[in-house]
């Protein structure tokens, strides 16, 4: 079966593009927007509408396979590709990607996606968001040509076994960390709340506000949970702010982690991005040392690497050096989804927690495809996305996962 056409459509994401550097430099929240001047190239405001591009592959039998090109909320920082705007990149796809795909025979996902992943224009790899969306469409095309689910294609090509149970879903609250926590608890989310602690005003000058929030969250879970069997993991993303307080004092950071552990007891705590030192190597060494000290002291908090751990190469580098107990595999940052598959499998092979994440700034389509990847690779947790409203992202990820499980069970019963 061949691809006979490539059609693009502009789209909206489930959240926004935010200028992280401007926020760190003091841009202030004003309702759903930020007051301040953008400082990252390409931004016209500190917060602006998130954009995506749907790439549709028209197959010769009339079927349409598709994926969504999307980039993370904090685009253009932490070593990432620049801001991804539809009006800039639809012409690029029409000029460079379409000719490479039209007329091609559908073979395997790995072969076809690899060509896009390695494709260069003017001596540079194409934008990660394009590789992300086009590879989703290729996976869908291969699955449709074989009359299989996308997860089955991944499992067959990478030699894995499909999950027979649901993967823990991690929900994110945005700034509405109190009301949205209730939604998470009511729905039984296995990992929560993210909490968006992206400045000192939310953390506290000595971290006291986050500690108080954990005390509140613990009591709220105990009050609202349907049974004592519900024991969610409390995963907090602090965007480097702990490092802003304690600088390079790893011992002081570990002391603070111990406080968080006590505040959350009996629930397990994960802290994502405790520091951001502005450089990949320095970030790796800082996380490696913090992880070592926490383990030596027997502190029951897991450290999650995020910033500066963006690409497949980065993930292998951090995993090899035990720079964190868990690594976020931020799916749009890796480019083609084949890299997400390989990243999850690499973490599992090297005894590092695999958090198949992404961003609130994705779409329903990219979220659904990511569930198929997860069901074929079995990461430790998967992000509910897109958006920060809890209900919508959790619904999408949960429902796709349950459909896959139901279909596989039905086929196994035949």
N, C-alpha and C positions, 0 to 999 in steps of 0.2 A: 504494500500500500504506500502511496506517495503523498507528500504534502503539495497541494496545488495552489495555496495562497496563504499569505500572512496578513492579518488585519489587526490594527491597533485601535484602542479606544482609551481616551483619558478617563481617569477615575479618581475618586476620593478615598482616603484611608480612614481608619477608625479613630484617628487622633490627629495630632499636629506635628509640624516641624518646630522644634524649639532650639533657639540659639543658646547652647549650654554655657558657652564662655560668657555671654552677656548676663546670664542668670547668676553665674558664679561671681561676676563682677558687680552685682548689686541691682540688676533689673528687678523691679518689684511687681508682685502679682496684683492685678486689678480685675476682679471677677475672673473671667475665663481667658484674659489676655495678660500680657506683661507690659508694664511701663518701662521705657528705656530705649536705648539706641542699639541696634544689632551691631555685632563686631565680627561675626563670621562671614566669610565671602558668600555671596549669593542671597543672603537673607535681606528682606525688605522690612521685616519687623522681627522682634524678639520671638514672637509666636506667630506662625502663619499656617494656613490650611495644609494638611498633609495631602500629597498627591501620589497617584499610582498610574500605571499603564497596563491595561489588559492586552496581552498578546494572544491572539487567536490563530491557531493553525487549522486551516480548512483542509480536510483529508479528501482523497479522491472518491470516497464512498458517501460524501456529504456530511460526515461527522465533523464536529468542531472540538478540537482539544485546546485548552487554554490555561494560562497562568497569569499571575499578577506581578509586575515589577514594582517593588516597594523598597523604601530605605528606612532606616531607623529614625526615631524621634530626634535624636541628637546627631543629625547628619553634619558632616564637615569637621568633626572634632575627633580626637583620640586616634588620629591616623586614618580616618575613614575617607571614602570618596566624597566629592562635593555634593551640595544640595541637589536633589533629584526632582526636577520639574518636568511635567508632561510636555509642555510646549517646546522644550529644548531637546527632548530625547525621542519623541515620536518620529521626527524627521531622521534622526540618527538610525533608528531601527529600520525604517523604510529603506534607507540608503545602504546600510551595511548588513543587517541581519536577514532581512527578507530575501535578498539574492542568494544568501548562503543556505536557505532552507527550502525555497520553492523548487519543486522538481525532485527533491531528495526522497529516496526510498527509506521508509521507516525500518530501522534495524534494531539495535539495542539501545536502551537508555544510556548506558555508560559510554558507548561509542559516540552517539549523537551529542550528548551533553558535553563530552570532553572537547569536542571541536569548538563549541561555543565558548567554553571555559578558557581555552587557550588562544582564542581569536584575538588578534591585535589590530588596532586602527591607529595609524600614525605612530607605530612603535609602542603603543600602550594597550594594556588589557582594557576591555570594555567595562563600563560602570558595573559595580557589583549588583546594583538593583536590576539591571538588564539581564545579567547572567542568572540572577535569582528567578526572575519571572519566566524567561525563555526556557530554562531547564524544567520548570514546573509544567509548562506546555508540552515539552518533549516527553516527559514522563507520562502525561495524560494521553498523548498520541500513541505511545508504545502500548499502554494499557488498553486503549480502545482498539487498536489493531489486533490485539491478542484476546480481547473479550475477558480481561482480567481487571481486578482492582489494582490501583497504583501500588499499594503495599505489597501485593503479591509479586509484582515486577521487581521491586527493590529486593525483597527476600530472595527471589530466584537468582538475581544477578550478583548479589553480594554474599550468597551462601548463608543467610541467617534464617531463623525460625520466627514465624509470626507470633506475636504476643497472644496469649489465651486469656489474659486478664487485663483490666483497665490499668493505665499508667497514671500515677498521681498527677493531678492538675494543680498548677500554681496560679493563683488569682492575684491581680494587682489592683490596688485601691485608688491610685492617684492621691490627690490631696484630701479627698473625702475619706480619710482613713478610719473614721469612727462608724459612720452610717454604712459604709461599704463593708466593713468588717462583719456587721450583722448579716449582710447578704451572704457573705462567704460561709459563715457558720451555719446559717439556715440551710444552705445548699450542700453542706458537707464537704466543702473544698478541702483537699488533703494537705495543701500547702498554702499559706497566706501570711501577711497581707500585702507584701512589697513595701507599702507605706510612703514611698517617694520622699525620702529624707534627703533632699538635694541642697539644703543650705543650713547654716548654723542656727537660724531662727527656729528650725524644726527639730534639730538635734539638742539644742541647749548649749550654753557656753562651756559646760563641762560634761555634756552628754546627758544631763538630767531629764530633759524632756522626753527623749526616747526611752529612757529607763521607766519613767512614769507611764508612758504609753504601753509598754510591755506589761506592767502591773495591771493596767486597765484591761488590756486584751486578754490576759490570762483569766481574769475574773469574768469577763464577758463570755468567753468560750464555756467556762464551767457553768455559767447561768443559762446559756441558750442551747447548749448541745442536747441532742435527743437522747444520748446515752453516754455513759462513762467510757465506752469503747472509742468514742471519737476523740482522737489525739492528733490534731494537725501539727505539722511542723511550722514554726514561725520564722519565715524568711523575710529579712529586712534588707532593702537596698539603700545604702547610705551615701552613695555617690562621692566617696572619698572624704566625706566631712569629718570622720573620726581622725583621719590623718591631719586635717586642718587644726584640730584641737591639740593633738599630742605630738605633732611633727614626726620626727623619726624615732621617737621613743617607743620601741616595740614592747618593752616591758609594761609601760603605762597602758598601751593599747590592750595588752593581754589582761591586765587588771580590770579594765573597763569591760572586756568581754565576759569576765567572770561575774561582774555585776549584772549584765544582761541575762546571763544564765540563771542567776538567782531570781531575777524579776519574773522570768518566764516559767519557772518550775511549776508543774512537772512537764512542761512542753519543751521540745527540742528547738534550738535556735540556730539559724543560719544567717550570717552577715555577709552581704554582697558588697564588693567594692569598698573595703574599709579605708583605703587610701588611694590617691591618684598622684603619683610622683612625676607625671608628665613625660615618661620615657619608658619604652617597652622593657629594656633590660633592667632598669632600676625598679620598675613595677614588679617584675618577676622576682627579683631578689628580696624586695620588701615583703611580698606575700609569702615567699618561701620561708623567710625568717619568722614571720608572725605565725604561720602554720606550725613551724617547728616548736616555737615557745609554747603555744597553746597545747600542743600534744604532750610536750614534756611536763607541763603543769597539770595535765589531766582535766583541762577545762572542756566542758561538753558543748562547745560552740564550733560550728563548722564555718570555715571561711570560703567564700565563693568569689572566684576571679571573674572580672567583667572587663573594665576598661583596659586597653592595650593588649587584650587577648581576643583579637577580632577575627583573624584569618585561620585557616586550617594549620598553617605553619606555626602561628602563634600558639594555638591550642596544643599542638604537639610539644612545643617548647615549654609551656607552663606545666603540662602533664609530666614531661620527662623530669622536671625539676621539683615536682611536688609543690608547686606554687599555688596552694589552696587545696581544700578538701574536695571541692567541686568546681567545675568550670562551666560558665555559661557559654553555650554554643549559640551565639546571637545570629540566627539563621540568615537574615539579609546581608550581614557583614561578610559572610563567607562566600558570597557569589552563588555559583551554581549549587543546587541542592544536593548534588553528589558529594560535595565537600561536607555538608551537614551529616550525611550518612557516615562518611569516613571519620569525622570528628567524634561522633558518638561511639563508634566501634573502637576507636583508638583510646578514648578515655576508659572504656570498659576493660580493654585489654591491659591497661596500665594501672588499674586499681584506683582511678580517680572518678569521683561522682560526675555523671553526665547530666547536665541540665539543658535540655533542648529548649532554648528560649526564643528570642526574637524581640519584637517591639510592639508596643501598643499602636504604633503607626503603620500597621499592616492592613490587610483586607481579609474578608471572609474566605476568599479563595486561597490565598497563601496560607492562612491558618489551617484550612482543611487539608491541603497537600502536606503540610508539616505533620499532621496527625498520622497520615499514611506512612511517612518516614519513621515516625516514632514507633508505630505498631510493627514495623519491620526490624527495628534496631534496639528497642527496649531501653531507652534512657531512664534515669532515676526519676525525672519529673519533666513535665511539658508545660509550657506557658499557655494560659488562657488568653487568647488574643483574637481580634484587635480590641482597642479601646481601654478605657479605665473605669467603665461603668459596672464591671463585674458580670452582670447578668448576660449580656450579649456575647462576650468573648467566651465565658464559661459554657454557655449553651452551644456555641458552634463547635468547640473542641470536644466537649462531652458527647454531643449527639453524633458527630462523625465517628468518634471512637466506638460508641455503642453500636452503630450500624455495621462497622467492620467486624466487631465481635459476633454480632448476630448472624451476618452472612457466613462467616467462617464456621460457626456452630451448625448452621443449617446445612452447609456443604459436607461437614464432617458426619452428619447424621444420615446422609444418603447412602 
